[in-house]
């Protein structure tokens, strides 16, 4: 057996691609909403791997499922299917609008597949002219060339041109601009892609009017409505998927992050009518539907899709709101808290405007993991199962961090 050599944060800068700038500490183990670093220092986790560790760290149902499946079957080629994939797909179909499921490895892949499916469906049913996609400004749909172009944030697509054509962006929640975009492109629109809550760009929920207008215009122009629920899905907003609270049912839905509870998996859900254009060979994946990922996904789904857990998310939402408002009374730091369930964004006040990274770094020093959602918003996306005592302790650490910055 080869010797395990010690590693440090400095090694990242020596050998890793500089696509990220990690915190100065390295986590080595976790349990629930708590994480310990190499020095055995404990952190409260209000970040959950960017809304991914839905059940926290090392949830017993997940570890049991992974251990059991690891002794059976790890991977098969796309020429074969497997039992965990079929069982997870059946759960998704039985509990959503969907009739067909495509598994992949990430939210970016799920959105890539959704955009390709929309164009293929329009091409096969209406003709090649129907290829225009409408998205929103400051969206985030992934890091592939197609999805960063759809995202409407030039900072993610700059320098990678030429980018895919035929994508129009409208301001989020601007109903008049949305109507104008459909008026301009008319029946050439094949799809609109939309996040029910813009997570990366400040935790901004879609208005009811905007969502319903998107649904109406897509139906009128025979275009498909794609809801990107990579971050809002799997119980994050207090229901299984956010669309269930809106009265707006999509034609295509994408999921990832919480779907695997930390194990890489993504999914695209749609109807039989739309799915039929993805005949064998039209689209595919090597690792999508992996038995290990789907076995873990089964366990995650069965824990989340219960009245007890979903009601627990709504209860925890109220605890977080009360805790943040109490901090605000003692150490003013934000002017607005927005979001739903356990997807919350604290919009920083004038004193801390543009300093979300400073807040994150100060929180880390205080033993708390939080996220940024742009320069002016601190994002809180804890595990859905976080204990009340960890919420209280996390709030105390957040207040300590904010006091240092004041």
N, C-alpha and C positions, 0 to 999 in steps of 0.2 A: 504494500500500500504506500502511495506517495505521501510525503509529509505535507501537512496542511500548514502553509506559511501564514503568518499574521498579515493583516491588511489594515490600512488606515485611510482616512478621507483624502490624504495627500496623493494616494495612489490613483484616485480618480483623475486628477489633473494630469497625471503622467501617461495614462494608457487609454482613457476613455475619450470618445468623440465629445467635443465641447458643446453638445446640444442642450445641456442643462448645467445648472450650478447648484449642486445639492447642498443641504445644510452641513455644518461642520461636524456633526455627529453621525454615527451609523447605527441604525436600529438593528438588533440581532434577534429579538423575540417579542411576541405579543400575545395578549390574552384579552379578549373582549375589546374594550375601548382603551386599553393600556398597552404601552410599548416601552421596552427597555433597550438602552443603547449598550455599546461595548463597555462602558464604565458602570453598567448596572443602574443607571439613572432612569427613573420612570417618567414617562410622558403621558398625559391625557390626550387622546386622539380625537380631535374635532374635524379631521380631514378625511379619514377613512380611505386613503389611497385615491383621492379625488372621487369621492362618492362611489367607490368600488367595493370596499370591504363592508358590504351591507349588513352582515351579521358580526362584524368585528373580526378580530384576529383569532384564528384557530378555533372556530366554533365547532363543538363536538359532532354535530350532524355532518358538517363538511369534512372533517378529518376522518370520520368513520367511513363516509362514502368513498373518499379518495383511497384510503387504505384498502377497502374491500375491492374496489375496481382495479387497483394496481396489481392485484394478484390474479386478475382474470384476463384483461385485454387492454393494451395501451393504445394501439393505433392500427388502423386498417386503411387500405387504399380507398379512394372515392368509388371504386368499382363495387365496394361492399358497403352495407349499412351496418348498424350495430344497435343493440337493445337500449343502452342509455340514451342515444340520440332519438330513437323513436319514442321512448317514454317521455322525454322532456318536450319533444315536439307536440305530443298529444296533450300534455298539460297546457301548453301555450294556446293550442287551438281550442281546447275545451273552455278556456277561461278568458278569451278575447274575441274580437270580431273575426279573427283570421281563420282561414281554411288551409293555408299552406305555410311552411316554415323553411327557411334556408339558414343553415348555421355557418358561421365563419369564426374569426378569431378576435375581432375588435369592433368598436363602433365605427371606425373609419371604413373598414371593409363592409360593414352592414350598410352604411350610407352609400358607398361606392356601388354596391350591388343594387340598392334601391334606385339610384339615379340611372344606372344602366338599364334596369328593368323598365323604368318609366319610358325611356327613349325607345327601347325595343318594342314595348307594347304599342306606343303611338305609331311607330314605323310600320308595324304589322297590321294595325287596324285602320290607320288613316293615311299613312304615307310619310315619306322622308321629310316633308316640309314641317311636320309637327314635332319640333325638337327643342323649342325654347323652354328653359327652366327659369322659374322665378324663385328667388331666395330673398333673404333679408340682410340689411346692413348689420355688421357686427355679429353675424351668426358664427357658430363654430360647428363644423360637421366632420372634422378629421384632418389627417395630414397627407392623404394621397393627393396627386395633382388635381384630380377631378373635385375632391371634397374641399380642398383649400380654396379652389376657385369658386365653388358654390358658397363658401363661408362668408365672402364679402368683407374680408379683412386683408387689405393689400400687404400688410406686414408679413403674412404667412405665405403669400404667393409670389411676392416680389423676388426677382432674380431667377425664377424657375420657368420663364416663358420659352416658347409660346404656350399659353394656357388654353384649355378647352373653351370653345366659343359657345354662344347661345345661352348665356346665363345673365339674367337681369336681377339687380338688387333693389329692393325698396326699403325705406326706413321701417323699422320694427314698430308695430302698433299704429302705423299711419294708414288708415283705411282709404283715404283719398288717393294716396300714392299707389296703393295696391290696385284700386279700381283703374287708375290710369295705366298701370303696367299691363293689365289684362286688356284694356281698351286698345293699347298700342299693338300688342302682339296677337290679340284675338285667338283664333282657333289654331294658331301655331304653337300655343303653349301646350306642352305635354305634361308638365308637373309643376307643383310648388312644393318646396321643402321648407319646413318650419319647426323650430323648437317651441314647445309649449311654454318653456321658461328658458331664456337665454342665460346659460350658466356661466360660461367663460367671460362674458361681456358685462357682468355686473349683477347677475341674478335678477333678471327683469322678466316678470310674467307677462304673457300675452293677454291683452284685454279680451273680454268675451266678444266684443264687437269685431275685433280683428280676426279672431279664430273663426267665427261664424261667417264672416265675409269671405275668408279664404275658402271655406268649404263651399259656399254658395257659388263663388266664381269658378272654382274648379269643376263643379257639377255643370254649370252653364256652358263652359267651354270644353267639356269632355276631357278635362285634364285630371291627373291623379294628384291627390293630396298626400304628401309624405310627412309624417310626424316623426321627428328625431327625438326619441325618448331614451337615448343612451344614458343621459344623466337623470331624467325625471322619472324613469320607469322603475319597476321592481320595488314598489312600496315607498319610494323616496318622498312622495307628496301625500302619503296617507291613503292612497288607493293603489291597486296593482300597477296600473298605468295612468298617467295624468289625464289622458283623453277621457277617461271614465267619469271625471268630474266636470267636463266641459260641455257635454252634449254634442261634441263634434267627433265623428268617427272617421278615421283616415282610410285611405285605400291601401297604403303601405305604412308600416311602423317598423322602426329600427330600435334595437335594444343591445346593450352590452353592459359594461361596468358592473352594476349590482347583480346582473344575471348570473355571473359566476362567483360572486362574493369574493373576488380576488384571484380566481383562476381565469385565465384568458379565454373568453368566449363572446361571440356576438351573434345576433340573429336578425333576420329580416322576415317580417310577417306580412302576408297579403291574402287575397282571395284566390280561389281556383281560377276564375276567369282571367285575372291578370297574370298569375303564375304560369299559365300554360305556354306563354311565349318563350320561357326559359327551358327549351327542350334540351335533352342531353347534349353536352358539348358547348352550349351557348355561353354558359358561365359555370365557374367551378372553384374548387379550393382543395388543397391537399389536406389541411388540418381541420377544416370545418366539420363539426359533428364528431370531434375526437371523443372516444369513449370516456377518458378521464375527465375532460372538461364537462361533458354532458352528465356524467354521474354526479359531479359536484353541483352542477346546475340543478339537477333534480332535487338534491337535498336543500339547496338554497330556496328553490321555488316552494317546496312543501312547508318550509318554516315561514316564509314571507306571506304566502297566500292564505292567511288565516285571519279571521276577524280580530283575534286577540292581538296579533302583531300590528296590524294596520291601525287599530284603535290606539295601540301603544305609541305609534308614530305621532298621531294627533295629540296625545297627552304630552309626549316629549316636546312637541312644538310649543305648547303652552308654557312648559317649564323653561325652555330656552328663551322665549319671548320675555317672560317675567324676569329671568336672570339678567338678560341684556338691558332691560329697562332699569333694573335696580343699579347696575353698574353706571348707566348713563346719568343717574341722579347724583352719583358720587364723583365719577370721573368722566365728564362729558367727552364723548369721542365720535359719535355718529349723529347724523341728522335724519336718518331714515333706516328702517329695517324692512326688507322686502323678501318675498319668497313664499314658499308653501312647505308644509311638513317639516322635514329635516334638510331642506335646501334653503339656506338663509344667507342673505347678503346684508352686511352692515355698511351703509354708505357713509364714509368718513366725513367729519365736519371740516370747516375751513382750516382749523389748526393742523389737522392731519391729512388734508387733501393732498393726493399724489404720493402718500407715504405708506401705502398698503404693505410694501415689502419691509419697511421699518417695523410695522406692527407684527408681521410674521416672525421676523428675527427676534424681536423682543419677547414674543410669546414662546419661541423656542427656548430662549434662555430661562424663561420662567417654567419650562416643562410642559408646554402646551403646543400641539400641532394644529395650525389653522392654514387657510389658503387665501390667495389673492384672486380677485375676479376683476382684473384691471387695476390701474394705479390708485383708484379711489374707493375700492370695495374690498372688505374682508369677508371671505366666504366660509361658512360653517356647514359642514356636511358630515356629521358624526355617524357612527354605526347606528342602524335603526334600533338596535337592541341595547344601546348605551344605558347603563344603570344610573339611577337618580343621583347616587352619591358621586359618580364620576362627572355628571353635569355640574353639580355644586362645586366640586374641586376644580373642574375646568374653568368655571366662571371666576373662581377666586384667583386662579393663575392668570386669566385674561386681564382681570382688574389690576393685578400686580404689574403685568407688562405695560398696560396703559399708563399706570402711575409713573413708571420709569420714563416714559416718553413725554409726560406732561411737564 
